[in-house]
């Protein structure tokens, strides 16, 4: 299993998810960095920056990685487009702060102008942070609405299904864990996936399956509500740290393997 460096903490969740997907595609391809250079035309230094979150990979590099890893290029490019927007927002705030910082102050020593520039930079940074927070909240709300619609369709199309409880709160679904072991793997009766990628703001039965298995492993994720929120993310990080996995707070094939096979502690 590949050992990656932890990604920068300041990365936006969508950029973080893109880098994690690219890392997993490289692991799946079993190519060395030199081989990756030969297959894509991008230098080893460029790939080191892309895969360690220090630079956003261009669209062509993402397309090349999708071909190498036999992944769905449309989904990966859609993720890249969102990540590029978030990256641009972050870079814009950083550029404003840099241009209005000490170097600008030395170029123009007038004290009132320096104070005004710092104030504008602070306002811009605050606005970007607020925008990112609102975007994450809207994304979570949209995913919750999609999950409600999926559950409604499932109840209509299926005569006998897993009962759910709907409340008046923002998170209307409470899942029931039905743990059983088959062929050495544990299942909670909500999803049989072993490779789905789940990250912060994701919702649905697959998230609830992971929450049940986290609870079984002795790391409570909070309510079994199918919402990948802060408590679930912290539980995933604890599991990855405990079992010597890549600590990225994202559930992928390696984390699923531990969840399905680990004995409770």
C-alpha positions in Angstrom: 0.0 0.0 0.0 1.3 3.5 -1.0 2.4 5.8 1.8 1.4 9.4 1.0 2.3 12.5 2.9 -0.7 14.2 4.7 -2.3 16.9 2.5 -2.1 20.5 3.6 -4.8 21.3 6.2 -5.9 24.5 4.4 -7.0 22.7 1.2 -10.7 23.1 0.4 -12.6 19.8 0.8 -13.3 19.6 -3.0 -9.6 20.1 -3.8 -8.7 17.6 -1.1 -11.1 15.0 -2.7 -9.6 15.5 -6.2 -6.1 14.9 -5.0 -7.1 11.8 -3.0 -8.8 10.4 -6.2 -5.7 11.1 -8.2 -3.5 9.3 -5.6 -5.8 6.3 -5.6 -5.7 6.1 -9.4 -1.9 6.2 -9.3 -1.9 3.4 -6.7 -4.3 1.4 -8.8 -2.1 1.8 -11.9 1.0 0.6 -10.0 3.1 3.0 -12.0 6.3 4.6 -10.7 6.7 8.3 -10.9 9.1 7.9 -13.8 6.6 5.7 -15.7 3.9 8.2 -14.9 6.0 10.9 -16.5 6.4 8.8 -19.6 2.7 8.1 -19.9 1.5 11.7 -19.3 4.3 14.0 -20.5 4.2 15.9 -17.2 7.5 16.1 -15.2 8.1 14.2 -12.0 8.3 17.5 -10.1 4.9 18.5 -11.4 3.3 15.3 -10.4 4.9 15.6 -6.9 3.3 19.0 -6.6 -0.1 17.8 -7.9 -0.3 14.7 -5.7 0.8 16.6 -2.5 -1.7 19.4 -2.9 0.8 22.1 -3.6 -0.4 22.9 -7.1 -3.7 22.2 -9.0 -3.2 19.8 -11.9 -4.3 21.0 -15.3 -7.3 19.4 -17.0 -5.1 17.5 -19.4 -3.2 15.9 -16.5 -6.4 14.8 -14.9 -7.6 13.3 -18.2 -4.4 11.4 -18.6 -4.7 10.0 -15.1 -8.2 8.9 -15.8 -7.1 7.0 -18.9 -4.3 5.4 -17.0 -6.5 4.3 -14.1 -9.4 3.3 -16.3 -11.6 5.7 -14.3 -14.8 7.6 -15.4 -13.2 10.7 -17.0 -16.4 12.7 -17.0 -16.9 12.4 -13.2 -13.2 13.1 -12.6 -13.2 16.2 -14.8 -16.4 17.4 -13.2 -14.7 17.1 -9.8 -11.6 18.9 -11.3 -13.8 21.8 -12.5 -15.3 22.3 -9.0 -11.8 22.0 -7.4 -10.4 24.5 -9.9 -13.1 27.1 -8.8 -12.3 26.5 -5.1 -8.6 26.7 -5.8 -9.0 30.0 -7.7 -11.0 31.5 -4.8 -8.2 30.5 -2.4 -5.5 31.8 -4.6 -7.3 35.1 -5.1 -7.4 35.7 -1.4 -3.8 34.7 -1.0 -2.8 37.1 -3.8 -4.6 40.0 -2.3 -3.0 39.4 1.0 0.5 39.1 -0.6 0.2 42.3 -2.6 -1.1 44.3 0.3 1.5 43.0 2.8 4.9 44.1 4.0 6.4 44.5 0.4 3.6 47.0 -0.5 4.1 48.8 2.7 7.8 49.3 2.0 7.0 50.6 -1.5 4.6 53.1 -0.1 5.4 54.2 3.4 2.3 56.3 3.9 0.7 54.9 7.1 -3.0 55.6 6.3 -2.7 53.8 2.9 -1.1 50.7 4.5 -3.9 50.5 7.1 -6.5 50.7 4.4 -4.9 48.0 2.3 -4.7 45.6 5.3 -8.3 46.3 6.1 -9.3 45.5 2.5 -7.3 42.3 2.5 -8.9 41.2 5.8 -12.4 41.9 4.4 -11.6 40.0 1.2 -10.3 37.0 3.2 -13.3 37.0 5.5 -15.7 37.2 2.5 -13.9 34.2 0.8 -14.1 32.2 4.1 -17.8 33.0 4.4 -18.5 32.0 0.8 -16.7 28.7 1.3 -18.8 28.0 4.4 -22.1 28.8 2.7 -21.1 26.7 -0.3 -20.4 23.7 2.0 -23.8 24.2 3.7 -25.6 24.4 0.4 -23.9 21.3 -0.9 -24.9 19.4 2.2 -28.5 20.6 1.9 -28.6 19.6 -1.8 -27.3 16.1 -1.0 -29.9 15.7 1.8 -32.7 16.7 -0.6 -31.4 14.1 -3.1 -31.3 11.4 -0.4 -34.9 12.2 0.6 -36.0 11.8 -3.1 -34.1 8.5 -3.4 -35.7 7.2 -0.3 -39.2 8.2 -1.5 -38.6 6.4 -4.8 -37.3 3.4 -3.0 -40.4 3.2 -0.8 -42.6 3.5 -3.9 -40.8 0.9 -6.0 -40.1 -1.7 -3.3 -42.9 -3.5 -1.4 -40.6 -4.6 1.4 -37.7 -2.5 2.4 -35.6 -1.3 5.4 -37.8 0.8 7.6 -36.6 4.4 8.2 -37.7 7.0 10.7 -38.4 10.5 9.4 -38.3 13.5 11.8 -38.8 17.2 11.4 -35.1 18.1 11.8 -32.6 18.8 9.0 -31.5 15.2 9.0 -34.7 13.2 8.6 -33.4 9.6 8.4 -32.2 7.3 11.1 -30.8 4.0 9.9 -30.8 0.7 11.7 -27.5 -1.3 11.8 -28.1 -5.1 11.1 -24.6 -6.4 11.5 -23.7 -9.8 10.1 -20.5 -11.5 9.0 -20.1 -13.2 5.6 -17.0 -14.7 4.1 -14.9 -12.9 6.8 -16.4 -9.5 6.1 -18.8 -7.5 8.2 -21.9 -5.9 6.7 -24.6 -3.7 8.3 -27.4 -4.4 5.8 -27.3 -0.9 4.2 -24.6 -1.3 1.4 -22.2 -4.0 0.2 -19.7 -1.6 -1.4 -16.0 -2.1 -0.9 -14.6 0.8 -3.0 -17.0 3.7 -3.0 -15.3 7.0 -2.2 -17.1 8.9 0.6 -16.0 12.3 1.9 -17.2 15.3 3.9 -20.8 16.4 3.0 -21.7 13.1 1.3 -25.0 11.6 2.4 -26.9 8.3 1.8 -27.0 4.6 2.8 -23.4 4.0 2.0 -22.4 6.6 4.6 -24.7 5.0 7.1 -23.1 1.6 6.4 -19.7 3.1 7.2 -21.1 4.7 10.3 -22.4 1.3 11.5 -19.0 -0.3 10.9 -17.2 2.5 12.6 -19.4 2.1 15.7 -18.7 -1.7 15.6 -14.9 -1.0 15.4 -15.2 0.9 18.7 -15.0 4.4 17.2 -18.5 6.1 17.5 -19.3 8.4 14.6 -22.3 10.0 16.2 -25.9 9.2 15.0 -26.3 6.7 12.2 -28.0 9.2 10.0 -26.2 8.7 6.7 -24.6 12.2 6.8 -20.8 12.5 6.4 -20.5 15.4 8.9 -17.7 16.5 11.3 -18.2 13.7 13.8 -18.1 11.0 11.1 -15.0 12.6 9.6 -13.2 12.7 13.0 -14.1 9.0 13.5 -12.6 8.1 10.1 -9.4 10.0 10.9 -9.2 8.1 14.2 -9.6 4.7 12.5 -7.0 5.6 9.8 -4.6 6.7 12.5 -5.2 3.6 14.6 -4.8 1.1 11.7 -1.8 2.9 10.0 -3.7 4.0 6.9 -3.3 7.3 4.9 -4.9 9.8 7.2 -7.1 11.9 4.9 -10.6 11.6 6.4 -11.9 10.1 3.2 -13.3 6.6 3.0 -11.9 4.6 0.1 -11.0 1.0 -0.7 -8.3 0.7 2.0 -10.5 2.1 4.7 -13.5 0.0 3.6 -11.2 -3.1 3.9 -10.4 -2.2 7.5 -14.0 -1.5 8.3 -15.2 -4.8 6.8 -12.6 -7.0 8.4 -11.3 -5.3 11.6 -12.2 -6.8 15.0 -13.8 -4.4 17.4 -11.5 -2.8 20.1 
